[in-house]
Amino acid sequence: MSAATTGGGRSLRRDWWPRLSRRGWAFFVIGVALVAGALLFSRREFLFISFVLLSVPIVALCYVVMRGARVHVTRLFAPGIVSAGGEAVVSLTVRNIGRRASFGARWRDQAAAGIQVPHDALLPSLGRHRPGASGGDDTARLEYTLRPRRRGVYDIGPLVLGMVDPFGLAYAERPVGEPHDLVVTPRVSVLPDQGRALSSGTGALHELLRHTNPNSDELIAREYRPGDALRRVHWAATAKRDELMVRQEEQRSNPEARIILDTTLSGASAAELTAVRQRRGRLDTAVELALEAVASIAMHLLAAGFRLDLVETGPSQLGPGLSSGEQGRGGLRGDAPSTFRAPGGDRALLEGLANLQLPAPTIRATEEESAGSVLRNSSAHLPTFAVLIDIDEQEAAELAALRPFCGPAVAFLLGTVTRDADERLTAAGWHCIELRNPEQLPDAWVEAQKGRVSDVA
């Protein structure tokens, strides 16, 4: 859980802004009309009535200003980050720090577009502030539930306190505290293992890693057992021990994998922006599905003990050392991939995906920095999962050229990817899997597992 607290500084000294209600304005307008009638028709009795009608709204305005409360607000989100479609409980602790008791106030919370908060409600009565006391009748605890539908980072708050006079002629509102961020991550789908735990050393990824990573010293010798293949005989150990020994691969202690995320949105040029805007609704849906797929695959691999490299095709937004609002060149063109490992890496990755903005400006390959330079310079041919949203011909060619540096290479293609790009990647040896909706994620992962097994074989 994460807490955000606002004190009694600048935000608590904001003035109440009194306003007349419709009823108050009616009193005021009628009073002015009676004053005009008294002057035009010499009816002095109208002056008394107009005085009453004009004075009552003014008194109401003074009342709501004088009844303004001074409070301290503490805001708590549980959980601290929530997935799209999930629930987050917002707990507010409102403590009176004024010398007068407060009663009759109403409260409501504010939120950014896309988040629905409850309507205003009556704030429980708050007793006088007692210095040194913790809790008591000067404190009220409020709670409500949010159900964000889309990922992102949303401002929640500040709390708004309102006061209305008993006759409903005037009201005043004041924001208390500052807004705080609610982090909404992509949904994470549970992916099946088909009875093979990735972290157990028996899965296809581990089998592949044993064959393709010569830097890991995983070969040991053990005694021969009936059924062991003769091609696994360790002749040096056999000669040394004077008994038949066979090779056995130990499970890697530092398995690695790689995810490539398409963040260029087809590299649209200025001339193509109109067409892209026309497709924007469909692309927005594809983007959210792609990020959900990345989150699900990443959480699955991190839970299995993998170190995960996340490579962005566009300007880096998750790169290490990037400050807020700063972007790098891109994981395929010089920036180091973003690396995550458990524990802690799962939360950092989900928060990064919540902040990710697509589309990003396109950076084309140059002579000095060709696409895939980071992958080509890597000594390990890692299992690679590409999640592609809307690549163009050049990006398809670049990914096809990277196939020898990925083993196995699995590409999840959203419905916005062209058939030409699909055929280009398939011809290069990528195992391409269509992904149309979130419900297909478990089946797509099962198909990817089959593809990895065939690659190992």
PLY file of the C-alpha trace (Angstrom):
ply
format ascii 1.0
element vertex 457
property float x
property float y
property float z
element edge 456
property int vertex1
property int vertex2
end_header
0.00 0.00 0.00
1.08 3.54 -0.55
0.19 6.60 1.42
0.19 10.23 0.43
-0.19 12.94 3.01
-0.99 16.62 2.76
-0.21 18.99 5.56
-1.59 22.28 6.72
0.56 24.53 4.56
-0.33 26.54 1.48
-3.13 24.20 0.36
-4.98 24.51 3.69
-4.99 28.33 3.62
-7.01 28.54 0.43
-10.02 30.79 0.91
-13.58 29.65 0.68
-15.17 31.03 -2.45
-18.81 31.82 -1.56
-21.41 31.76 -4.30
-25.13 32.23 -4.41
-27.32 29.29 -5.32
-30.22 29.63 -7.76
-32.51 30.32 -4.84
-30.14 33.00 -3.54
-29.95 34.67 -6.94
-33.75 34.64 -7.11
-33.92 36.46 -3.78
-31.34 38.97 -4.98
-33.02 39.66 -8.34
-36.46 40.06 -6.77
-35.02 42.42 -4.15
-33.43 44.61 -6.84
-36.69 44.61 -8.80
-38.62 45.75 -5.70
-36.14 48.58 -5.14
-36.71 49.72 -8.73
-40.49 49.43 -8.25
-40.35 51.48 -5.06
-38.49 54.26 -6.83
-40.68 54.22 -9.94
-44.06 53.95 -8.24
-43.21 55.69 -4.95
-44.18 52.59 -2.94
-42.12 52.85 0.25
-43.43 49.50 1.53
-41.50 47.82 -1.30
-38.26 49.08 0.23
-38.72 47.06 3.42
-39.43 43.86 1.50
-36.49 44.48 -0.85
-34.19 45.09 2.14
-35.14 41.70 3.58
-34.73 39.92 0.25
-31.29 41.48 -0.35
-29.96 41.05 3.16
-30.83 37.37 3.52
-28.48 36.17 0.69
-25.70 38.42 2.02
-26.09 36.92 5.48
-26.05 33.44 3.90
-22.76 34.26 2.15
-21.23 35.40 5.42
-22.47 32.25 7.14
-20.80 29.82 4.73
-17.54 31.80 4.91
-17.51 31.83 8.70
-18.34 28.12 8.91
-15.37 27.10 6.77
-13.36 24.23 8.24
-9.57 23.94 8.51
-8.58 20.31 8.16
-5.62 18.03 7.59
-6.11 15.23 5.05
-4.27 11.93 4.73
-4.91 9.81 1.63
-4.19 6.09 1.36
-4.49 3.80 -1.69
-4.89 0.06 -1.22
-3.34 -1.50 -3.18
-0.68 1.07 -4.05
-0.93 0.15 -7.73
-3.95 -1.49 -9.35
-4.43 -3.24 -12.67
-6.94 -1.99 -15.22
-10.36 -3.36 -14.40
-9.39 -3.97 -10.78
-10.43 -2.16 -7.61
-8.56 0.30 -5.44
-9.84 1.44 -2.07
-9.21 5.11 -1.31
-9.11 5.86 2.42
-9.22 9.47 3.60
-8.53 10.63 7.14
-9.87 14.15 7.71
-8.79 15.83 10.94
-10.02 19.19 12.15
-7.13 21.53 12.97
-9.31 24.57 13.65
-10.43 25.96 16.99
-14.11 25.53 16.18
-16.10 22.38 15.74
-17.18 21.67 12.18
-20.57 20.27 11.20
-22.84 20.33 8.19
-19.99 20.30 5.62
-20.12 18.16 2.51
-17.19 16.48 0.79
-16.32 15.09 -2.61
-13.11 13.93 -4.21
-11.82 14.98 -7.59
-10.23 12.74 -10.23
-8.77 12.97 -13.70
-10.83 12.09 -16.77
-11.42 8.34 -16.99
-11.92 7.84 -13.24
-15.37 7.98 -11.65
-15.60 9.11 -8.03
-18.70 9.12 -5.80
-21.01 12.13 -5.62
-20.73 14.55 -2.73
-21.77 13.34 0.69
-22.18 14.73 4.20
-18.95 14.97 6.19
-19.30 13.63 9.74
-19.17 16.28 12.44
-15.66 17.15 13.62
-15.00 18.30 17.17
-12.54 21.00 18.17
-8.87 20.29 17.54
-7.03 19.01 20.59
-3.24 19.33 20.27
-1.37 16.16 21.15
-4.43 13.93 20.88
-4.43 11.13 18.32
-7.78 10.39 16.76
-10.99 11.13 18.59
-14.04 13.19 17.73
-11.97 15.69 15.74
-11.19 13.03 13.10
-13.37 11.44 10.41
-12.44 8.50 8.22
-13.87 8.27 4.72
-13.57 5.44 2.22
-14.68 4.67 -1.30
-13.75 2.32 -4.14
-12.38 3.16 -7.58
-12.60 0.84 -10.58
-10.31 2.23 -13.31
-10.93 0.70 -16.71
-7.75 1.74 -18.54
-4.11 1.82 -17.59
-2.39 5.10 -16.89
-1.41 7.42 -14.06
-4.38 9.40 -12.77
-4.57 12.39 -10.45
-6.87 11.70 -7.50
-7.77 14.72 -5.41
-7.65 17.22 -3.96
-10.51 16.71 -1.56
-13.20 19.39 -1.90
-15.09 20.54 1.19
-18.36 22.42 0.77
-20.63 24.34 3.11
-24.29 25.34 2.51
-26.41 27.64 4.66
-29.56 26.20 6.26
-31.85 27.88 3.68
-29.83 26.82 0.65
-29.19 30.40 -0.51
-25.38 30.26 -0.66
-22.59 27.73 -0.71
-18.80 27.73 -0.63
-16.20 25.15 -1.65
-12.52 24.82 -1.00
-9.97 22.27 -2.27
-7.94 20.73 0.53
-4.53 19.19 -0.07
-2.92 18.21 -3.36
-3.71 15.55 -5.98
-1.89 12.24 -5.76
-1.11 9.66 -8.40
-3.03 6.44 -8.76
-0.99 4.05 -10.89
-3.15 1.78 -13.06
-1.14 -0.94 -14.75
-2.11 -3.17 -17.68
-4.05 -6.27 -16.76
-1.94 -9.34 -16.08
-3.32 -12.64 -17.38
-2.20 -15.91 -15.81
-0.29 -17.89 -18.42
-0.15 -21.71 -18.33
3.04 -23.76 -18.10
1.61 -26.93 -19.63
2.81 -28.85 -16.61
6.39 -27.62 -16.98
7.64 -25.08 -14.46
10.06 -22.73 -16.14
12.10 -22.41 -13.00
12.42 -26.18 -12.56
14.93 -26.62 -15.33
12.70 -28.94 -17.33
11.00 -26.33 -19.50
11.79 -25.61 -23.12
13.48 -22.31 -22.29
15.96 -23.98 -19.99
16.63 -26.74 -22.51
17.38 -24.08 -25.08
19.60 -22.11 -22.74
21.70 -25.18 -22.02
22.40 -25.57 -25.74
22.90 -21.96 -26.77
24.83 -20.34 -23.91
28.39 -21.65 -23.84
29.35 -19.18 -21.12
27.41 -20.99 -18.41
29.35 -23.77 -16.76
26.48 -26.17 -16.43
28.07 -29.51 -17.37
28.71 -31.99 -14.59
29.36 -35.73 -14.65
27.36 -38.38 -12.86
27.35 -42.15 -12.87
25.71 -43.99 -15.76
22.12 -45.08 -15.21
20.18 -47.59 -17.31
18.47 -45.77 -20.13
21.07 -43.00 -20.52
22.07 -42.41 -24.13
25.62 -43.43 -25.01
26.16 -40.09 -26.75
26.05 -38.50 -23.28
29.03 -40.48 -22.01
31.64 -38.17 -20.43
34.83 -39.96 -21.55
37.26 -37.82 -19.57
35.37 -38.38 -16.33
35.00 -42.08 -17.18
38.75 -42.49 -17.60
39.43 -40.56 -14.37
36.86 -42.38 -12.21
37.32 -45.78 -13.85
33.54 -46.09 -14.13
31.08 -45.10 -16.81
30.06 -41.44 -16.38
27.57 -39.37 -18.38
27.09 -35.64 -18.88
24.29 -33.86 -17.04
23.31 -30.23 -17.40
22.55 -28.36 -14.23
19.80 -25.82 -14.08
20.98 -22.31 -14.78
20.97 -19.98 -11.78
20.57 -16.88 -13.94
18.19 -17.64 -16.84
17.50 -14.70 -19.15
14.86 -13.75 -21.68
14.06 -10.76 -23.86
10.85 -8.93 -24.83
10.70 -6.56 -27.81
7.86 -4.02 -27.63
6.76 -2.11 -30.73
6.50 1.57 -29.72
6.86 3.29 -33.11
3.31 2.78 -34.43
4.41 2.15 -38.00
6.73 5.16 -38.08
4.07 7.43 -39.48
5.43 10.46 -41.31
3.74 13.86 -41.45
1.97 12.92 -44.69
0.51 9.82 -43.01
-0.75 11.46 -39.83
-4.28 11.91 -41.17
-4.59 8.21 -41.96
-3.19 7.31 -38.57
-5.74 9.54 -36.82
-8.53 7.82 -38.71
-7.31 4.48 -37.40
-6.59 5.82 -33.93
-9.49 4.12 -32.19
-8.43 0.71 -33.48
-4.78 1.41 -32.70
-5.57 2.51 -29.15
-7.25 -0.83 -28.52
-4.26 -2.66 -30.02
-1.84 -0.67 -27.87
-3.64 -1.62 -24.66
-3.77 -5.27 -25.71
-0.05 -5.21 -26.54
0.84 -3.77 -23.15
-1.36 -6.35 -21.46
0.48 -9.08 -23.36
3.87 -7.64 -22.38
2.83 -7.37 -18.73
1.50 -10.95 -18.67
4.58 -12.47 -20.31
6.94 -10.40 -18.20
5.25 -11.29 -14.90
5.25 -14.96 -15.92
8.99 -14.95 -16.67
9.95 -12.90 -13.62
7.98 -15.23 -11.38
9.91 -18.13 -12.89
13.22 -16.52 -11.90
14.27 -15.04 -15.24
16.20 -11.85 -15.71
14.25 -9.91 -18.30
15.47 -7.41 -20.90
12.75 -5.15 -22.32
13.67 -3.58 -25.66
11.60 -0.77 -27.20
11.63 -0.27 -30.96
11.00 3.46 -30.52
12.57 6.06 -28.23
13.23 4.57 -24.83
10.76 5.47 -22.13
11.69 2.71 -19.68
15.46 3.03 -20.09
17.62 3.22 -16.96
18.56 6.72 -15.87
15.86 8.49 -17.89
14.30 11.35 -15.99
10.64 12.28 -16.22
9.75 13.40 -19.72
13.12 12.37 -21.14
13.43 9.84 -23.93
16.41 7.97 -25.35
17.13 6.79 -28.85
15.54 3.40 -28.49
16.54 -0.07 -27.35
17.27 -1.23 -30.90
19.44 1.78 -31.74
21.97 2.30 -29.02
20.16 2.49 -25.69
20.74 -0.31 -23.23
17.64 -2.47 -22.74
15.66 -1.98 -19.57
16.53 -4.87 -17.26
14.19 -6.26 -14.64
14.55 -9.07 -12.16
12.61 -10.24 -9.14
12.08 -9.21 -6.44
11.16 -5.60 -7.12
11.47 -5.70 -10.88
7.86 -6.75 -11.36
6.53 -3.61 -9.71
9.01 -1.36 -11.51
8.04 -2.88 -14.87
4.30 -2.53 -14.28
4.70 1.09 -13.19
6.78 1.77 -16.29
4.14 0.26 -18.56
1.48 2.35 -16.83
3.42 5.50 -17.74
4.26 4.41 -21.29
2.96 6.76 -23.98
2.29 5.54 -27.52
2.80 6.37 -30.29
6.32 7.69 -29.93
8.32 9.57 -32.60
10.08 7.32 -35.07
13.85 7.07 -35.08
15.18 5.50 -38.26
18.37 3.52 -38.42
21.51 5.43 -39.34
24.87 4.32 -40.56
26.38 4.84 -37.12
23.54 3.21 -35.21
21.83 0.44 -37.09
18.73 -1.18 -35.73
19.47 -4.17 -33.53
23.00 -3.13 -32.64
22.39 -3.93 -28.99
21.13 -7.42 -29.83
23.99 -8.10 -32.26
26.59 -7.10 -29.69
25.10 -9.42 -27.10
26.92 -12.71 -26.64
23.77 -14.53 -25.56
21.11 -15.64 -28.02
18.20 -15.24 -25.66
14.63 -16.45 -25.96
12.88 -13.45 -27.51
9.21 -12.50 -27.50
8.22 -9.61 -29.76
4.85 -7.89 -29.28
4.13 -5.96 -32.48
1.37 -3.40 -32.95
1.82 -1.76 -36.36
5.22 -2.17 -37.99
6.09 -1.00 -41.50
8.22 -2.74 -44.16
11.51 -1.38 -42.90
10.83 -2.43 -39.31
9.75 -5.88 -40.50
13.03 -6.19 -42.41
15.01 -5.08 -39.35
13.31 -7.64 -37.11
13.77 -10.35 -39.73
17.50 -9.59 -39.78
17.63 -10.04 -36.00
16.30 -13.60 -36.13
19.78 -15.22 -35.87
20.31 -13.40 -32.56
17.09 -14.68 -30.98
16.57 -18.25 -30.01
13.76 -19.05 -30.10
12.01 -16.06 -31.70
8.28 -15.68 -31.06
6.27 -12.72 -32.40
2.78 -11.90 -31.14
1.05 -9.94 -33.91
-1.86 -7.66 -33.14
-4.71 -7.25 -35.62
-3.20 -3.98 -36.88
-0.09 -5.70 -38.28
-0.19 -6.13 -42.06
-0.09 -9.51 -43.76
3.11 -8.53 -45.60
4.89 -7.98 -42.28
3.59 -11.31 -41.02
4.88 -13.14 -44.10
8.25 -11.37 -43.91
8.81 -12.40 -40.30
7.58 -15.95 -40.85
9.94 -16.38 -43.80
12.82 -15.20 -41.60
12.09 -17.89 -39.02
9.97 -16.02 -36.49
7.15 -18.05 -34.96
4.26 -15.62 -35.55
1.10 -15.86 -33.43
-1.99 -13.72 -34.01
-3.42 -11.98 -30.97
-6.88 -10.41 -31.29
-8.18 -10.05 -27.74
-7.04 -10.59 -24.13
-8.90 -13.89 -23.83
-6.50 -15.39 -26.41
-3.40 -14.75 -24.29
-3.28 -18.16 -22.50
-3.80 -20.06 -25.77
-1.24 -17.86 -27.55
1.29 -18.62 -24.81
0.64 -22.36 -25.16
1.30 -22.03 -28.90
4.47 -20.10 -28.16
5.61 -22.90 -25.85
5.13 -25.37 -28.69
7.17 -23.13 -30.96
10.00 -23.03 -28.46
10.01 -26.79 -28.16
10.28 -27.17 -31.94
13.14 -24.66 -32.02
15.00 -26.59 -29.35
14.51 -29.84 -31.21
0 1
1 2
2 3
3 4
4 5
5 6
6 7
7 8
8 9
9 10
10 11
11 12
12 13
13 14
14 15
15 16
16 17
17 18
18 19
19 20
20 21
21 22
22 23
23 24
24 25
25 26
26 27
27 28
28 29
29 30
30 31
31 32
32 33
33 34
34 35
35 36
36 37
37 38
38 39
39 40
40 41
41 42
42 43
43 44
44 45
45 46
46 47
47 48
48 49
49 50
50 51
51 52
52 53
53 54
54 55
55 56
56 57
57 58
58 59
59 60
60 61
61 62
62 63
63 64
64 65
65 66
66 67
67 68
68 69
69 70
70 71
71 72
72 73
73 74
74 75
75 76
76 77
77 78
78 79
79 80
80 81
81 82
82 83
83 84
84 85
85 86
86 87
87 88
88 89
89 90
90 91
91 92
92 93
93 94
94 95
95 96
96 97
97 98
98 99
99 100
100 101
101 102
102 103
103 104
104 105
105 106
106 107
107 108
108 109
109 110
110 111
111 112
112 113
113 114
114 115
115 116
116 117
117 118
118 119
119 120
120 121
121 122
122 123
123 124
124 125
125 126
126 127
127 128
128 129
129 130
130 131
131 132
132 133
133 134
134 135
135 136
136 137
137 138
138 139
139 140
140 141
141 142
142 143
143 144
144 145
145 146
146 147
147 148
148 149
149 150
150 151
151 152
152 153
153 154
154 155
155 156
156 157
157 158
158 159
159 160
160 161
161 162
162 163
163 164
164 165
165 166
166 167
167 168
168 169
169 170
170 171
171 172
172 173
173 174
174 175
175 176
176 177
177 178
178 179
179 180
180 181
181 182
182 183
183 184
184 185
185 186
186 187
187 188
188 189
189 190
190 191
191 192
192 193
193 194
194 195
195 196
196 197
197 198
198 199
199 200
200 201
201 202
202 203
203 204
204 205
205 206
206 207
207 208
208 209
209 210
210 211
211 212
212 213
213 214
214 215
215 216
216 217
217 218
218 219
219 220
220 221
221 222
222 223
223 224
224 225
225 226
226 227
227 228
228 229
229 230
230 231
231 232
232 233
233 234
234 235
235 236
236 237
237 238
238 239
239 240
240 241
241 242
242 243
243 244
244 245
245 246
246 247
247 248
248 249
249 250
250 251
251 252
252 253
253 254
254 255
255 256
256 257
257 258
258 259
259 260
260 261
261 262
262 263
263 264
264 265
265 266
266 267
267 268
268 269
269 270
270 271
271 272
272 273
273 274
274 275
275 276
276 277
277 278
278 279
279 280
280 281
281 282
282 283
283 284
284 285
285 286
286 287
287 288
288 289
289 290
290 291
291 292
292 293
293 294
294 295
295 296
296 297
297 298
298 299
299 300
300 301
301 302
302 303
303 304
304 305
305 306
306 307
307 308
308 309
309 310
310 311
311 312
312 313
313 314
314 315
315 316
316 317
317 318
318 319
319 320
320 321
321 322
322 323
323 324
324 325
325 326
326 327
327 328
328 329
329 330
330 331
331 332
332 333
333 334
334 335
335 336
336 337
337 338
338 339
339 340
340 341
341 342
342 343
343 344
344 345
345 346
346 347
347 348
348 349
349 350
350 351
351 352
352 353
353 354
354 355
355 356
356 357
357 358
358 359
359 360
360 361
361 362
362 363
363 364
364 365
365 366
366 367
367 368
368 369
369 370
370 371
371 372
372 373
373 374
374 375
375 376
376 377
377 378
378 379
379 380
380 381
381 382
382 383
383 384
384 385
385 386
386 387
387 388
388 389
389 390
390 391
391 392
392 393
393 394
394 395
395 396
396 397
397 398
398 399
399 400
400 401
401 402
402 403
403 404
404 405
405 406
406 407
407 408
408 409
409 410
410 411
411 412
412 413
413 414
414 415
415 416
416 417
417 418
418 419
419 420
420 421
421 422
422 423
423 424
424 425
425 426
426 427
427 428
428 429
429 430
430 431
431 432
432 433
433 434
434 435
435 436
436 437
437 438
438 439
439 440
440 441
441 442
442 443
443 444
444 445
445 446
446 447
447 448
448 449
449 450
450 451
451 452
452 453
453 454
454 455
455 456
